[in-house]
Amino acid sequence: MPLQLSNYSWRQTSTAVFISVPLRGVSVRDADVFCTENYLKVNSPPFLFEAFLYAPIDDESSKAKIGNNIIVFTLHKKEAAMWETLSLSGVDKEMMQRIREKSILQAQERAKEATEAKAVARREDQKYTLGVMMKIEEEERKKIEDMKENERIKATKELEAWKECQRKAEELKIIQREEKLYHQEKQMKEERKKLKHKCLTGNSASKNLATKGRNSENIFFEKLKEDSIPAPRSVGSIKISFTPRVFPTALRESQVAEEEEWLHKQAEARRAMNTDIPELCDLKEEEKNPEWLKDKGNKLFATENYLAAINAYNLAIRLNNKIPLLYLNRAACHLKLKNLHKAIEDSSKALEILTPPVADNANARMKAYIRRGTAFCQLELYVEGLQDYEAALKIDPSNKIVQNDAEKIRNIIQGTELESK
């Protein structure tokens, strides 16, 4: 049971009460102080000080100073008056208990109100901060849009200026062409005048001939004049047609045989169809098409339904086992499901079908090498994985992603060799 402190002292003014509570032999820092408008308590085991105040005080403005083994309270009165005593007189245990409970409830409500006020203030601060951030983002967005608009206007002006330059250049070419034609026409007129003058000179030299001879000679010179002036060449256009090609690259004699072999294999793959499968009886006509099943598997893969995608590819392969993309896509599904050995098998089968190596199947071969190399690396067979990545780089040496992955695998291999040494 705690010991009640009775050796305290107090004094007062009309507006304040000053109480000194000594705490000898105990740590003042461990003292628990509780104060409301009608109740004051100091608990510092094994001592206890309680005061059921004579009149209400302003507990918010009241203060407590702790130091030198003493606590000094400065309690501000709500009403300016002199108290007869510090504590109420004639207070029994029940009344003391009611005052304690009431004080505790008041303290709890006040703490709750303070917590709610802090929460409201925090929400207001967050709202204000969010508003400021949104305003800043809006300003940044507007600034970016203004920059884009300025760039668009600038590009439009440059394009218009370029078009104007092109138009002027075209007009200049037309003017030069007209001037050239004018000079050519002028030159032709001068040549005609010279020829006419020559004919007249010939006629004056042969004036002793008979009239018939003169007329024949004139006719001869007129024909000569007409024959010596060539007619203008007619304008025409030359049409050039190119032989259609399946491959994106130019035709090379060294690759003709390989390209023809690849096209023959592709045609055989399109013609190949297994119709003796029992499951075909329950399928629609469109579902019996391997290409339709491949597209269906691709859609299922995009929705991360890898098992269903594998089933679609399986049926497509049973219908036609000569399409390399079916094995390649099924290898991607096995990689997602960590079926690494099956991924290696499907990638190898795709590479087996993707022969001979031509430009039309370069992208598919690179994917097959990368997927098989990825499966090898996940099985910690880094040397085999590096070989496949290097084979992919031979197909597309400028692919930065494949270059970085290959470099990571080399670093892993080198680190493993150093650890083994």
C-alpha positions as CSV (number, residue, x, y, z in Angstrom):
1,M,0.0,0.0,0.0
2,P,1.5,3.4,-1.0
3,L,2.5,5.9,1.7
4,Q,0.5,9.2,1.7
5,L,2.7,12.3,1.6
6,S,1.6,14.8,4.2
7,N,4.8,17.1,4.5
8,Y,3.9,19.2,1.5
9,S,3.4,23.0,1.6
10,W,1.2,25.4,-0.4
11,R,0.5,29.0,-0.7
12,Q,-1.9,31.0,-2.9
13,T,-2.8,34.3,-4.5
14,S,-6.2,35.3,-5.8
15,T,-5.4,33.8,-9.2
16,A,-3.0,30.9,-8.5
17,V,-2.0,28.2,-6.1
18,F,1.6,27.1,-5.5
19,I,2.2,23.6,-4.1
20,S,5.6,22.1,-3.2
21,V,5.7,18.3,-2.9
22,P,9.1,16.8,-1.6
23,L,10.2,13.4,-2.9
24,R,13.2,12.4,-0.9
25,G,14.9,9.1,-1.5
26,V,13.2,8.4,-4.8
27,S,13.9,9.3,-8.4
28,V,11.9,12.3,-9.4
29,R,12.2,11.3,-13.0
30,D,10.0,8.2,-12.2
31,A,7.2,10.3,-10.7
32,D,3.8,10.0,-12.4
33,V,1.8,13.3,-12.4
34,F,-1.9,13.5,-13.1
35,C,-3.9,16.7,-13.0
36,T,-7.4,17.7,-13.9
37,E,-9.5,20.7,-12.9
38,N,-10.6,19.2,-9.6
39,Y,-7.9,16.5,-8.9
40,L,-4.1,16.4,-8.6
41,K,-2.1,13.2,-8.0
42,V,1.7,12.5,-7.8
43,N,2.6,8.8,-7.8
44,S,6.3,8.0,-7.0
45,P,6.5,4.6,-5.4
46,P,6.3,4.0,-2.6
47,F,4.9,7.6,-2.0
48,L,1.5,8.9,-3.2
49,F,0.2,12.5,-3.0
50,E,-3.4,13.3,-3.8
51,A,-5.3,16.6,-3.6
52,F,-9.1,17.0,-4.2
53,L,-8.9,20.6,-5.0
54,Y,-11.1,23.2,-3.3
55,A,-12.2,24.8,-6.5
56,P,-11.7,24.2,-10.3
57,I,-8.4,25.1,-11.9
58,D,-7.3,25.7,-15.5
59,D,-5.3,22.5,-16.0
60,E,-4.2,23.4,-19.5
61,S,-2.3,26.5,-18.4
62,S,-1.1,25.0,-15.1
63,K,2.5,23.9,-14.8
64,A,4.7,21.5,-12.9
65,K,8.5,22.0,-12.3
66,I,10.5,18.9,-11.2
67,G,14.0,19.2,-9.7
68,N,16.2,18.9,-6.6
69,N,13.9,16.1,-5.2
70,I,10.9,18.4,-5.2
71,I,7.9,19.0,-7.5
72,V,6.5,22.6,-7.6
73,F,3.0,23.0,-9.0
74,T,1.7,26.3,-10.3
75,L,-2.1,26.0,-10.6
76,H,-4.1,28.8,-12.2
77,K,-7.6,29.3,-10.7
78,K,-10.6,29.5,-13.0
79,E,-12.2,32.1,-10.7
80,A,-10.1,34.6,-8.8
81,A,-10.8,34.0,-5.1
82,M,-9.0,33.0,-2.0
83,W,-9.4,29.3,-0.9
84,E,-10.1,28.3,2.6
85,T,-8.2,25.1,2.2
86,L,-6.2,23.3,-0.5
87,S,-8.4,20.1,-0.5
88,L,-12.1,19.7,0.0
89,S,-13.1,18.9,3.6
90,G,-15.5,16.2,4.5
91,V,-14.8,14.0,1.5
92,D,-15.5,10.4,2.0
93,K,-14.1,7.4,0.1
94,E,-17.0,7.1,-2.3
95,M,-16.8,10.7,-3.2
96,M,-13.0,10.4,-3.7
97,Q,-13.6,7.5,-6.0
98,R,-16.2,9.4,-8.0
99,I,-13.8,12.4,-8.4
100,R,-11.0,10.0,-9.5
101,E,-13.2,8.3,-12.1
102,K,-14.6,11.6,-13.4
103,S,-11.1,13.0,-13.7
104,I,-9.9,9.9,-15.6
105,L,-12.9,10.1,-18.0
106,Q,-12.2,13.8,-18.5
107,A,-8.5,13.1,-19.3
108,Q,-9.5,10.3,-21.7
109,E,-12.0,12.5,-23.5
110,R,-9.5,15.3,-23.8
111,A,-6.8,12.9,-25.1
112,K,-9.3,11.5,-27.6
113,E,-10.2,15.0,-28.7
114,A,-6.5,15.9,-29.0
115,T,-5.9,12.7,-31.1
116,E,-8.8,13.5,-33.4
117,A,-7.6,17.1,-33.7
118,K,-4.2,15.8,-34.7
119,A,-5.7,13.4,-37.2
120,V,-7.8,16.2,-38.7
121,A,-4.7,18.5,-38.9
122,R,-2.7,15.7,-40.4
123,R,-5.4,15.1,-43.0
124,E,-5.6,18.8,-43.8
125,D,-1.8,18.8,-44.2
126,Q,-1.9,15.8,-46.5
127,K,-4.8,17.4,-48.5
128,Y,-2.8,20.6,-48.8
129,T,0.3,18.7,-49.8
130,L,-1.6,16.7,-52.3
131,G,-3.1,19.9,-53.7
132,V,0.3,21.5,-54.0
133,M,1.8,18.4,-55.7
134,M,-1.1,18.3,-58.1
135,K,-0.6,21.9,-58.9
136,I,3.1,21.4,-59.5
137,E,2.4,18.4,-61.7
138,E,-0.2,20.4,-63.6
139,E,2.3,23.2,-64.1
140,E,4.9,20.7,-65.2
141,R,2.4,19.0,-67.6
142,K,1.4,22.4,-69.0
143,K,5.0,23.3,-69.4
144,I,5.7,20.0,-71.3
145,E,2.6,20.5,-73.4
146,D,3.7,24.1,-74.2
147,M,7.2,22.8,-75.1
148,K,5.6,20.1,-77.4
149,E,3.4,22.7,-79.0
150,N,6.3,25.1,-79.6
151,E,8.3,22.2,-81.1
152,R,5.3,21.3,-83.3
153,I,4.9,24.9,-84.4
154,K,8.7,25.1,-85.1
155,A,8.6,21.8,-87.0
156,T,5.6,22.9,-89.0
157,K,7.3,26.2,-89.9
158,E,10.5,24.3,-90.9
159,L,8.4,21.9,-93.0
160,E,6.6,24.9,-94.7
161,A,9.9,26.6,-95.3
162,W,11.2,23.4,-96.9
163,K,8.1,23.0,-99.0
164,E,8.5,26.6,-100.1
165,C,12.2,26.0,-101.0
166,Q,11.1,22.9,-103.0
167,R,8.4,24.9,-104.8
168,K,10.9,27.6,-105.7
169,A,13.4,25.1,-106.9
170,E,10.8,23.4,-109.0
171,E,9.7,26.8,-110.5
172,L,13.3,27.6,-111.2
173,K,13.7,24.2,-113.0
174,I,10.6,25.0,-115.1
175,I,11.9,28.4,-116.0
176,Q,15.3,27.0,-117.0
177,R,13.6,24.3,-119.0
178,E,11.5,26.9,-120.8
179,E,14.5,29.0,-121.4
180,K,16.3,26.0,-122.9
181,L,13.4,25.3,-125.1
182,Y,13.3,28.9,-126.2
183,H,17.0,28.9,-127.1
184,Q,16.6,25.6,-129.0
185,E,13.6,27.0,-131.0
186,K,15.6,30.2,-131.7
187,Q,18.5,28.1,-132.9
188,M,16.2,26.1,-135.2
189,K,14.8,29.3,-136.7
190,E,18.3,30.6,-137.4
191,E,19.2,27.3,-139.1
192,R,16.1,27.5,-141.3
193,K,17.0,31.1,-142.3
194,K,20.5,29.9,-143.3
195,L,19.2,27.0,-145.3
196,K,16.7,29.3,-147.0
197,H,19.4,31.8,-147.8
198,K,21.5,29.0,-149.3
199,C,18.6,27.9,-151.4
200,L,18.1,31.4,-152.8
201,T,21.8,31.6,-153.7
202,G,21.6,28.4,-155.6
203,N,18.5,29.6,-157.5
204,S,20.3,32.8,-158.6
205,A,23.3,30.8,-159.9
206,S,21.1,28.6,-162.1
207,K,18.9,31.3,-163.6
208,N,20.1,30.3,-167.2
209,L,18.3,27.0,-166.8
210,A,14.8,26.4,-168.2
211,T,11.8,27.2,-166.1
212,K,11.0,23.5,-165.7
213,G,14.5,22.9,-164.5
214,R,14.2,25.8,-162.0
215,N,10.9,24.5,-160.7
216,S,12.4,21.0,-160.3
217,E,15.4,22.4,-158.5
218,N,13.2,24.5,-156.2
219,I,11.1,21.4,-155.4
220,F,14.3,19.5,-154.7
221,F,15.6,22.2,-152.3
222,E,12.3,22.4,-150.5
223,K,12.4,18.6,-149.9
224,L,16.0,19.0,-148.7
225,K,15.0,21.7,-146.4
226,E,12.2,19.6,-144.9
227,D,14.4,16.5,-144.6
228,S,17.2,18.3,-142.9
229,I,15.1,19.5,-139.9
230,P,14.4,16.6,-137.5
231,A,11.1,16.4,-135.7
232,P,11.0,16.9,-131.9
233,R,11.2,13.7,-129.9
234,S,8.0,12.6,-128.1
235,V,7.8,12.4,-124.3
236,G,7.3,9.0,-122.8
237,S,7.7,7.0,-119.6
238,I,9.7,3.8,-118.9
239,K,8.1,1.2,-116.6
240,I,10.3,-1.1,-114.6
241,S,8.9,-4.2,-112.9
242,F,10.7,-6.3,-110.4
243,T,10.5,-10.0,-109.8
244,P,8.4,-10.6,-106.6
245,R,10.4,-12.2,-103.7
246,V,9.3,-13.9,-100.4
247,F,12.5,-12.9,-98.6
248,P,13.2,-9.4,-97.5
249,T,16.8,-9.5,-98.7
250,A,18.1,-9.1,-102.3
251,L,18.6,-12.2,-104.4
252,R,22.0,-13.9,-104.2
253,E,23.1,-16.8,-106.3
254,S,25.0,-18.4,-103.4
255,Q,21.7,-18.7,-101.4
256,V,19.3,-19.7,-104.2
257,A,19.4,-23.4,-103.3
258,E,18.9,-22.8,-99.6
259,E,16.0,-20.4,-100.2
260,E,14.3,-22.8,-102.6
261,E,14.7,-25.7,-100.0
262,W,13.2,-23.5,-97.3
263,L,10.2,-22.5,-99.5
264,H,9.7,-26.2,-100.4
265,K,9.6,-27.1,-96.7
266,Q,7.2,-24.4,-95.9
267,A,4.9,-25.5,-98.7
268,E,5.1,-29.1,-97.5
269,A,4.3,-27.9,-93.9
270,R,1.2,-26.1,-95.2
271,R,0.0,-29.2,-97.1
272,A,0.7,-31.6,-94.3
273,M,-2.4,-32.5,-92.3
274,N,-3.1,-35.5,-90.0
275,T,-6.8,-36.2,-90.3
276,D,-6.8,-39.6,-88.4
277,I,-6.9,-38.0,-85.0
278,P,-9.9,-39.2,-82.9
279,E,-10.3,-35.8,-81.2
280,L,-11.0,-34.1,-84.6
281,C,-14.6,-35.6,-84.6
282,D,-15.6,-33.2,-81.8
283,L,-13.9,-30.1,-83.2
284,K,-15.3,-27.4,-85.4
285,E,-13.9,-26.9,-88.9
286,E,-11.9,-23.8,-87.9
287,E,-10.5,-25.6,-84.9
288,K,-8.9,-28.2,-87.2
289,N,-6.7,-25.6,-88.7
290,P,-3.2,-25.5,-87.1
291,E,-2.8,-21.8,-87.8
292,W,-6.1,-21.1,-85.9
293,L,-4.8,-23.3,-83.0
294,K,-1.5,-21.4,-83.0
295,D,-3.3,-18.0,-82.8
296,K,-5.5,-19.4,-80.0
297,G,-2.4,-20.6,-78.1
298,N,-0.8,-17.1,-78.5
299,K,-3.9,-15.5,-77.0
300,L,-3.9,-17.9,-74.1
301,F,-0.2,-17.2,-73.5
302,A,-0.9,-13.5,-73.5
303,T,-3.4,-14.1,-70.6
304,E,-0.8,-16.2,-68.7
305,N,-2.9,-19.3,-69.1
306,Y,0.2,-21.4,-70.1
307,L,-1.3,-24.9,-69.6
308,A,-4.2,-24.2,-71.9
309,A,-1.7,-22.6,-74.4
310,I,0.4,-25.8,-74.3
311,N,-2.8,-27.9,-75.0
312,A,-3.6,-25.8,-78.1
313,Y,0.0,-26.1,-79.4
314,N,0.0,-29.9,-78.7
315,L,-3.1,-30.4,-80.9
316,A,-1.7,-28.1,-83.6
317,I,1.5,-30.2,-83.7
318,R,-0.5,-33.4,-83.9
319,L,-2.3,-31.9,-86.9
320,N,0.9,-30.6,-88.5
321,N,4.4,-31.3,-87.0
322,K,6.3,-29.3,-89.7
323,I,5.5,-25.7,-88.4
324,P,8.5,-24.5,-86.3
325,L,6.6,-21.7,-84.6
326,L,4.4,-24.2,-82.8
327,Y,7.5,-25.8,-81.1
328,L,9.0,-22.3,-80.5
329,N,5.8,-21.0,-78.8
330,R,5.4,-24.2,-76.7
331,A,9.0,-23.8,-75.5
332,A,8.1,-20.3,-74.3
333,C,5.2,-21.8,-72.3
334,H,7.5,-24.5,-70.8
335,L,10.0,-21.8,-69.7
336,K,7.2,-19.9,-67.9
337,L,6.2,-23.2,-66.1
338,K,9.8,-24.1,-65.3
339,N,9.6,-27.2,-67.5
340,L,13.2,-26.6,-68.5
341,H,14.0,-29.9,-70.2
342,K,10.9,-29.7,-72.3
343,A,11.8,-26.1,-73.3
344,I,15.2,-27.4,-74.5
345,E,13.5,-30.2,-76.5
346,D,11.0,-27.9,-78.2
347,S,13.7,-25.3,-79.0
348,S,16.0,-27.9,-80.5
349,K,13.1,-29.3,-82.6
350,A,12.3,-25.8,-83.9
351,L,16.0,-25.3,-84.9
352,E,15.9,-28.7,-86.6
353,I,12.9,-27.6,-88.7
354,L,14.3,-24.1,-89.3
355,T,16.8,-25.3,-91.9
356,P,18.4,-24.2,-94.1
357,P,19.3,-20.9,-92.4
358,V,17.9,-18.1,-94.6
359,A,16.8,-14.5,-94.0
360,D,13.1,-15.4,-93.7
361,N,13.7,-17.6,-90.6
362,A,16.5,-15.6,-89.0
363,N,14.2,-14.1,-86.3
364,A,12.7,-17.5,-85.4
365,R,16.2,-19.1,-85.2
366,M,17.4,-16.3,-82.9
367,K,14.4,-16.8,-80.5
368,A,15.0,-20.6,-80.5
369,Y,18.6,-20.1,-79.5
370,I,17.7,-17.6,-76.8
371,R,15.0,-19.7,-75.3
372,R,17.2,-22.8,-75.2
373,G,20.1,-20.8,-73.8
374,T,17.8,-19.4,-71.1
375,A,16.7,-23.0,-70.1
376,F,20.3,-24.1,-70.0
377,C,21.2,-21.2,-67.7
378,Q,18.3,-21.9,-65.3
379,L,19.6,-25.5,-65.1
380,E,23.0,-23.9,-64.3
381,L,24.5,-25.2,-67.5
382,Y,26.0,-21.9,-68.2
383,V,28.6,-23.0,-70.9
384,E,25.8,-24.5,-73.1
385,G,23.7,-21.4,-72.5
386,L,26.5,-19.1,-73.5
387,Q,27.0,-21.1,-76.7
388,D,23.3,-20.6,-77.7
389,Y,23.5,-16.9,-76.9
390,E,26.6,-16.5,-79.0
391,A,24.7,-18.3,-81.8
392,A,21.9,-15.8,-81.5
393,L,24.4,-12.9,-81.6
394,K,25.8,-14.2,-84.9
395,I,22.3,-13.8,-86.4
396,D,21.7,-10.3,-84.9
397,P,25.1,-8.9,-83.7
398,S,23.6,-5.4,-82.9
399,N,21.0,-6.7,-80.3
400,K,22.0,-5.0,-77.1
401,I,19.8,-7.1,-74.8
402,V,21.3,-10.4,-76.0
403,Q,24.8,-8.8,-75.7
404,N,24.2,-7.8,-72.1
405,D,22.7,-11.3,-71.2
406,A,25.7,-13.0,-72.8
407,E,28.1,-10.8,-70.9
408,K,26.3,-11.7,-67.6
409,I,26.6,-15.4,-68.4
410,R,30.4,-15.0,-69.1
411,N,30.8,-13.2,-65.7
412,I,29.0,-16.1,-64.0
413,I,31.2,-18.7,-65.7
414,Q,34.4,-16.8,-64.8
415,G,33.2,-16.4,-61.2
416,T,32.5,-20.2,-61.0
417,E,36.0,-21.0,-62.4
418,L,37.7,-18.7,-59.9
419,E,35.8,-20.2,-57.0
420,S,36.8,-23.7,-58.1
421,K,40.5,-22.7,-58.2
